[in-house]
Amino acid sequence: MKMDRARSDPWQTEEEAESDAVSAVLAGREKHRKNLIPILQEIQHKLGYLSEAAMEAVAEHLSISHSEVYGVASFYNQFRFHPPGKHQIKVCLGTACHVAGGGIILENFERKLGVKAGETTADREFSVERVACVGCCALAPVAVVDEAVEAHIAPSRIEGIFLGFQRQKEQQEKEVREGELSS
């Protein structure tokens, strides 16, 4: 459950919802340093990422420094520090994909979106990240776009992916307009 998309109280700000979620995670955990990674994992599962405020709360709860919490979180590539986009793009840079041009594919996505790997667009529509391997080496280079594997992806295919998103958005807007007219 991502807090920015599914809040039970419509008047609650995103920061308040985040704070409540972090407090709920911490309330169920003993104040031992050994719980640091499981706590961070649970917070990321609830929020989709680790915010500065969340890491500060964890540090206070465990009576350790904020830099220690950040150091652990930044060591593991499973943790992200930016909210994920509505559409997540994962570009494989494992050996087979790297050799087949995965780096060029990543650069094209970054250029198209105006963000670097690990970041999310300002409108939170898209996030792009590099991953070590998605297990489709025979299909290299590969990108996973919203759980769909894009095999043998070429730079020219990237524009088509975004055109598909645009068509999908236009279709949804059309359905909303038609629904309003029929009401």
VMD Tcl script that draws the C-alpha trace (Angstrom):
set ca {
  {0.00 0.00 0.00}
  {1.47 3.34 -1.01}
  {0.49 6.07 1.42}
  {0.21 8.83 -1.18}
  {-2.35 6.83 -3.17}
  {-4.41 5.13 -0.50}
  {-5.11 7.25 2.54}
  {-8.05 6.42 4.74}
  {-8.53 10.05 5.84}
  {-8.92 12.36 2.82}
  {-8.07 15.42 4.95}
  {-4.81 13.97 6.21}
  {-1.68 15.33 4.53}
  {0.81 12.99 2.93}
  {3.33 13.82 5.66}
  {0.81 12.97 8.40}
  {-0.09 9.69 6.71}
  {3.60 8.85 6.38}
  {4.25 9.69 10.01}
  {1.32 7.51 11.13}
  {2.56 4.59 9.02}
  {6.10 4.87 10.40}
  {4.80 5.14 13.96}
  {2.70 2.00 13.46}
  {5.76 0.07 12.23}
  {7.92 1.27 15.11}
  {5.25 0.55 17.72}
  {5.42 -3.13 16.85}
  {9.22 -3.44 17.04}
  {11.59 -3.81 19.96}
  {14.22 -1.11 20.33}
  {17.18 -3.26 19.29}
  {19.66 -2.41 16.56}
  {19.20 -5.91 15.11}
  {15.72 -4.78 14.01}
  {17.06 -1.98 11.79}
  {16.84 -3.76 8.42}
  {13.45 -5.40 9.07}
  {12.07 -2.01 10.19}
  {13.42 -0.29 7.06}
  {11.99 -3.06 4.88}
  {8.56 -2.77 6.46}
  {8.52 1.02 6.15}
  {9.52 0.80 2.50}
  {6.83 -1.82 1.92}
  {4.20 0.54 3.38}
  {5.43 3.80 1.83}
  {7.25 2.62 -1.27}
  {10.46 4.36 -0.20}
  {12.44 5.63 2.82}
  {12.07 9.34 3.50}
  {14.45 11.42 5.60}
  {11.74 11.79 8.25}
  {11.20 8.02 8.38}
  {14.92 7.34 8.78}
  {15.14 9.98 11.54}
  {12.24 8.33 13.38}
  {13.93 4.93 13.07}
  {17.19 6.36 14.41}
  {15.41 7.88 17.38}
  {13.45 4.67 18.06}
  {16.60 2.52 18.01}
  {18.78 5.13 19.78}
  {21.33 5.17 16.96}
  {22.55 7.99 14.75}
  {20.71 9.08 11.64}
  {23.94 8.59 9.68}
  {24.08 4.94 10.78}
  {20.50 4.36 9.58}
  {21.26 6.10 6.28}
  {24.54 4.19 5.94}
  {22.80 0.85 6.27}
  {19.94 1.86 3.95}
  {22.26 3.22 1.28}
  {24.46 0.12 1.40}
  {21.64 -2.13 0.19}
  {20.23 -1.43 -3.26}
  {16.82 -2.74 -2.21}
  {16.09 0.59 -0.51}
  {14.99 3.66 -2.39}
  {15.00 7.26 -1.18}
  {12.50 8.77 -3.60}
  {8.80 7.97 -3.86}
  {8.18 5.52 -6.69}
  {6.34 6.67 -9.77}
  {2.93 5.43 -10.82}
  {4.75 3.67 -13.66}
  {8.01 1.96 -12.73}
  {10.70 1.28 -15.30}
  {13.51 -1.12 -14.41}
  {16.39 -1.39 -16.84}
  {18.49 -4.52 -16.57}
  {22.23 -3.98 -16.47}
  {23.23 -7.58 -15.79}
  {26.08 -8.96 -17.87}
  {24.03 -10.05 -20.90}
  {21.98 -6.84 -20.97}
  {25.04 -4.67 -20.40}
  {26.86 -6.29 -23.30}
  {23.75 -5.95 -25.51}
  {23.43 -2.21 -24.82}
  {21.51 -1.96 -21.54}
  {23.46 1.16 -20.60}
  {22.27 2.92 -23.75}
  {18.68 1.91 -22.98}
  {18.99 3.33 -19.47}
  {20.43 6.59 -20.83}
  {17.51 6.88 -23.26}
  {14.93 6.43 -20.51}
  {16.77 8.96 -18.32}
  {16.90 11.48 -21.16}
  {13.23 10.99 -22.07}
  {12.08 11.41 -18.45}
  {14.61 14.04 -17.37}
  {15.63 12.04 -14.30}
  {18.53 9.78 -13.37}
  {18.30 6.13 -12.33}
  {16.79 5.89 -8.85}
  {14.72 9.05 -9.30}
  {11.08 9.83 -9.98}
  {9.63 12.50 -12.26}
  {8.26 15.58 -10.50}
  {4.67 14.58 -11.32}
  {5.33 11.11 -9.83}
  {4.19 9.47 -13.05}
  {7.43 7.62 -13.79}
  {10.42 6.29 -11.92}
  {13.41 4.62 -13.50}
  {15.95 2.38 -11.89}
  {18.79 0.08 -12.83}
  {18.56 -3.53 -11.73}
  {21.24 -6.21 -11.68}
  {19.29 -8.95 -13.47}
  {15.69 -9.78 -14.27}
  {16.39 -13.37 -15.35}
  {15.70 -12.90 -19.06}
  {19.26 -13.01 -20.35}
  {18.30 -14.60 -23.68}
  {16.08 -11.56 -24.37}
  {18.78 -8.93 -23.73}
  {18.66 -6.02 -23.50}
  {15.60 -6.00 -21.27}
  {13.55 -3.38 -19.46}
  {10.62 -4.16 -17.18}
  {7.88 -1.55 -17.56}
  {5.08 -1.93 -15.02}
  {5.74 -5.68 -14.71}
  {5.78 -6.17 -18.51}
  {9.08 -7.39 -19.92}
  {10.24 -5.41 -22.95}
  {12.59 -7.83 -24.72}
  {15.35 -6.99 -27.21}
  {14.53 -3.36 -26.51}
  {16.06 -0.78 -28.84}
  {16.35 2.96 -28.21}
  {13.68 3.56 -30.87}
  {11.21 1.41 -28.86}
  {11.33 3.79 -25.89}
  {9.29 6.47 -27.67}
  {6.65 3.84 -28.49}
  {6.40 2.86 -24.83}
  {5.60 6.44 -23.87}
  {3.13 6.80 -26.73}
  {1.35 3.77 -25.28}
  {1.14 5.47 -21.89}
  {-0.21 8.63 -23.55}
  {-2.90 6.64 -25.42}
  {-3.86 4.85 -22.21}
  {-4.19 8.18 -20.38}
  {-6.30 9.67 -23.20}
  {-8.57 6.61 -23.17}
  {-9.08 6.90 -19.42}
  {-9.89 10.62 -19.74}
  {-12.36 9.84 -22.53}
  {-14.08 7.20 -20.38}
  {-14.35 9.67 -17.50}
  {-15.89 12.33 -19.78}
  {-18.36 9.82 -21.23}
  {-19.28 8.68 -17.74}
  {-19.95 12.28 -16.68}
  {-22.13 12.89 -19.74}
  {-24.22 9.78 -19.13}
  {-24.84 10.74 -15.48}
}
mol new
graphics top color blue
foreach p $ca { graphics top sphere $p radius 0.5 }
foreach p [lrange $ca 0 end-1] q [lrange $ca 1 end] { graphics top cylinder $p $q radius 0.2 }
display resetview
